Amino acid sequence: MLLLLLLLLLLLLLLLLLLLLLLLLLLLLLLLLLLLLLLLLLLLLLLLHHHHHHHHRCSQ
């Protein structure tokens, strides 16, 4: 009986750890996605700015 209880506890602990790991992974993925989005936005902004600048130079 005690052994069974211990085993159950161990299983629960393992499950919890797995869940935590999964959560961490998800968080990391989210962070990466956010970073990528930010980078993309920055690139877009730069491109737009460059284009605008170029256009301005053209019209002069």
Buried (B, 14 or more C-beta within 10 A) or exposed (E): EEEEEEEEEEEEEEEEEEEEEEEEEEEEEEEEEEEEEEEEEEEEEEEEEEEEEEEEEEEE
